[in-house]
Amino acid sequence: MGKRSSDKPGQSSSQQKRAKRFQPMTDRFKNSQSVFEISPGMKGIFATCNRHKEKKSAHETIDLLEEYASKLYPGIEDEIMNDGEEDEDADADADADEKADAPKVDIEDEIAREVAGMKSKWKPKLFRYYNTMIDCLIFIKCHRKIDPGKLVQFIFDDLTKTMQRKTRFTGRIVPAQVTTTSKLDAIVKGATEVASELLAEDAEPSTFALVVNIRYCDALKRDDVIPAVAAPLDAKHKVDLKNAKYTIVIEAFKSMCIIGLVEDFNARRRLNLQTLFDEPEAKKTESKVEETVAEAAVEAASESAAETVSEEAKDAVAAIAKAEN
């Protein structure tokens, strides 16, 4: 067969080649990983990472979260699976009532067993990666039964004890207990929701601090966010930027904003997995002082030993000279 003629006979071969290379704009965003999918109401983990290592950071962070979620929430996967099976069982019971008089066939039992086997192999996903469309930033959505604030604090408490590095590309991990739009009134409302226990009437006076980071959001100003969020807390609590008991972390990026409440934020190395394993500056200074003192002691000991040897040598020379005389 010969070559198929062009639909537009007036076009040259070069024009036809260019037409084949044309790609509609909508086709370029069919992949969900290339779309900004973060929306208000999500709960999860907001993390920083090395540039161009976003996917690798997401994989290792999800592995870290799954490891500690299994410890903090033992049996959560079975619980989620059981919840799903209960709903399906209820539907099955309703169908059974309608078809009580229907005859039973062996093939139905076989299909039921196959479906049950497939369910036993299925595992729910506790964490899902969402692309922020910003370099060095990732977002991981948590299952609704997981509290990201408790999980992050549990991770840092354990890593502080074991001092075992488990990530390579991930930096700070911030609990996104509230995800909202990057408008000032929405941020104030979300911060009030996160700090509801601190704003309760029976809450004991404590100290607090705010950490506000804004990226690719020119309409939002840091100087406007801080006083608006701190105003309800100032009535009962005091500001302490160095050793605050509670820290509200606000991360605004593009049209979204995540908010989290963290206890002992500075003591937990500001939730940074990279600096967690670095030796603190105070310990470095102490070690340097100890090394200097040790070196000085060695030098003093060597000098005293040298003086003792020289005195003994002088006494020996004097004794020899006396014996010769």
Helices and strands as residue ranges (DSSP letters): H 13-21, G 25-29, G 32-34, E 44-49, H 54-72, H 76-98, H 106-121, E 127-131, E 137-142, H 148-162, E 170-176, E 178-181, H 184-194, E 207-215, H 222-234, E 238-239, E 246-253, E 256-263, G 269-271, G 275-277, H 281-324
